[in-house]
Amino acid sequence: MSLQDEMTAVRRRLDDLVRTVERLERDLPGAAGSEPPGAGSEPRSGAPAHAQELVTIPDTPYDSTLWTDSDDEGLGVRDRRAP
């Protein structure tokens, strides 16, 4: 396959992707470009109203026993030299 043929195939697939995304944006309510829920706009009729749930993260340090027998990613097992 020549470079020109490959470029034509890529262009065709990109056009298909753009058409598919445009179709999805038309078909899906609340698709890209619209305001997120709770951004000052009233919910549409029939749309469920979701309350934002806040998660409180404590300032206390984690229990160190959670990390016993854990390996450091990419560094190997604790108390041993890396290869």
N, C-alpha and C positions, 0 to 999 in steps of 0.2 A: 504494500500500500504506500503510495507516495505521500509526501508531506502535505500536498494540496488536498488530497483525498481525506487525510486525517483531519485537517483544519475544517473541511466542509462537514465532516461527521460531527466534530465538536460543536460547530456553529448550530447544526441542526438539533443536537441534543440540548444545547443551551436554550434555543428558542422553545423547544418542547418544555423545558423546565420552567421558563418564564411564563408560558401559557398556563401550565399546571398551577403555579403559584397564584397567578391572577384569578384563575377559576376558584381555587380554594379560598382566596380572600373574599370573593363575591359570595360564595356559598356558606361560609362559616360566620356565624354572628360573633362579634367581638374580636375579629381577626386583627392582624397587625395594622397599626395606624390609628386604632381607636383608643380612647382613654381607658386605663385600667379601672377595674371596679373600685368604687369609693373615691374617685378622683374628682368629686364635685358634681358628677352627673347623676341624675336619678336613674335607678335601675329600670329597665324596660319591664312592661307588664308580663308576668309569667316567669320572669327570671328570678331565681332564688337569691335572696339577700344574704351574703356571707359576712359574718362579723370577723374582723381581724382578731386573731388570737396572739397575744404577746407572750413570749416565753422569757421568764426571768432566769438569768444565768448568775449563779452565786459567785461572789468574789473569793470565797474560800478555796484554797488549793485542793486539787484532787488527792485522793488517798493514794499514797505511793505503792500500796500493794496491788493496785490495778496494773502496774507496769512490770511486776516481777515476771520473769521468764519470757519477756518480750524481746524481739530482735529489732535492731535498728535497720530500717529498709536500706538496702544497698551497702550497708557497712558490716553485715555479718552478725554473729552472736556476740553478746556482751562478754567482756573479760577475755576475749581472744583477739589475736591479730587478724587484720583483714588480709585476704590472700594477695 
